[in-house]
């Protein structure tokens, strides 16, 4: 089976209504990453110094050496930046979620006590603030377990949320398999939480952000002034608030770091944003765990059969009748590169239509001739497929007058004699009178024109049938 694992559809055009508490139009959620003391450092047994997310332009690791300037920048985050942000958020009455690196928390007991006293959530940010991309799965699994153990020992309770940041392709799966996390945030792919099926576990994912994030002060292109950070956050908030007012409330994540936004010139922009959003009604500023609890209660996951996960036999059993008496189309479609985007009615329809369109003319003609006449002998003898019976009845073709029946019969015969296949029309798009008018208009077309039109109508019929069968 050729399967594509990436999810390119998400909620699609029909995202659920978040139904945030208090009819909030947007949920603005602030994360403070606490990494100071957990970064790469030879003192921590690492092979080189840290080089990521600091105010040192062009920083590079120093193998085997301590980088005094880098260490002192991280120390600023713990010694000064944290407390500035602590005062700012507690004064505003806005709670934070801490992404806490376990080894960093262990080296900052007073800051941990302040987090707990403020009622902030302390989620796990891994064992150390290091890259996971090259870790073997068994090593990363062990690091996750040790992060949970140390976090629980230092904080007094296990973390319910997880974000690695410098993750691997295995991280989300491994965290889900650990089994104890109410949410994982190592994705950036949506404005709403969603469920991920990992084996037998339904894992909630609350996506995070790398753009509404003060890390852009340390990357290029990025923010230079606190005012630029404020303006970006304001623009994002204004658009999301307007969408929420129109019935589509979303989530806005804001990512912060003690050593970055904790500097006065940058912190001024953040303070301005806090004051700005507090001037609006219907804004919810939760911790991430509150989003997780709300989503689990309001939008619990329901598993369903998915086309991309079906074996060939099941795929043909379910979809083999979508194109009238032509299961070969489903057989071929099963061999395509199917993925989550094909687990909707539109996705399956596209896969089936691709195989129909790429078939030979004789094969497509076989599909056309497999269709019954409209209001013809098969209908009278009740020998239509269940789908055709329902479709013809929806347009009133099962309740014709004698005169109408005779007219349809005459047109059917004349059309087949001229074109070599039955007149095909997606009857759900029409009523009885407009079907008859289309019949009388199209019968004079050339065979090539009608062959092309009949193929389009077959695809349209398939679309209707799939809508009845698969979630949109």
Steps between C-alpha positions, in 0.01 A plus 500: 500500500630842403395731780590864568514569874483880503160656568432771242127537571455550874154635571469624142223746425287385793700563816305436819379790709745513789219611735750663734377580853308826532433508127857621450582604146864400538709308750833678548744266667844607624789256535819583686782265408727439798824362354765682701728242660386223264679620187808346340797559729811301575409534869189291417702227333435629149773493234473871418349831607153626401451696178121533474267790583720764651594858426845393374494552123634203305556289811658160444565210740841494668600134515643401835486852640276711715365807320498758777301761308236247395470367853455849641224580250309189609568597862339837437180319413494322836634784716313802354280419203287243681418734786412789268254272317373354827413849624346598165267201468397478863417871495289447188329196653586291194625147574786339312588155384866433569685273260752389758817311412530253786871559568445878482216481752719293729758782498242774573304407814390855586363556150310170517348607832394831344341319205302278733398787727366690198289199397685457173503168317843341480510277193803299396749639251712188503792387710758733347477789251684309228429362153303176478513458121789254503391302806421134452136434598602296802727783623229760451247278676738473795555878502122558509464260793782666692354845428172389654675348801716805571218746434275317745776497760574872463148639451307259720271367229547350157456722193176470307627681191808449284702706253850402391562775248823363361319178420543200272259338258428247778429742784122534478455125464731424791334756726157359414624148571621614844129522571483763771472829312172683454652685206814525291599820317780403263308618194432836336229388259169646615316776684300246701578188702442164334518130576769264377454124500821330616437128526220453749551847651307813400754775561394864513730739314501871582710665227760757596657793314840606372380830352303669781813421694775715646757261350472725196709750694786251463446393139501671162269634378371593840392767741734782592283698739231422752263712290544263203415203722194682631382587149529143378312364802235771461446420132462130576263569787286742300448253216424209732263714708311598184478136392366411842237771472388329178449167673843341449693544828861386493803479726798735503822371653773744605845356568739673741849444641637648821835604348337660194173676579624546856727783382345842566484628144328184382280460806345842434336366184359200686361721777330715241337191346371379836341838559354498149321165522366583846305785341281244317208294622465130415871419518607188687859476629534143628785272581552228239373232736169687518478492122568127514232441763248709306572326170480151648163584652352700213652318202577143612660284237296247307683243297368408157601280212739683268545435131879535509523228767278242326648191340413431137207270569335743739566799275329327207217380721427855613573696182468245221142605423557875491550480124211287376595129478869595458699374800822508297515877558520451877755220455731732309440798731612296800849488349536877491699702756209535741525687830289690752392742226318205339299414810227746404231471237690744280825311545355162404315662211822644364678165521219315325463767232872489425470133414186557295660785306822310432313190378474418130203626301362147478521464878323829554238398245447187707425719801252705299318196365479357851262783591128435465259697285313774679156374599562198279423132506739417785333757719158364417620150584664628823841372388700819552778520753396646833689820418333543160158426647542771764644750251222458244236517770650827634412666168153348483589259221324220684170683477456590134175542318436268208583779259827581678598136508439467129707813430792375707480162329511657156791726593693211657474295182591788272796606718650150521454446127687822424777498762544135600454549876215606730416862576674575832426794727557558871131514583556650846596826330164519319128444525285297262427789265863618472620143446259463208609837359869400523419168334333670205782755469791258523369234264600717203864535614780310329611167643832652610321781683265259670776258591686781679180626666394152607841444663462827694153394613632160612758678716229725642284198586801344673548819702143488628531133592821561693344789693241255623770257606804694625533812720566812295 
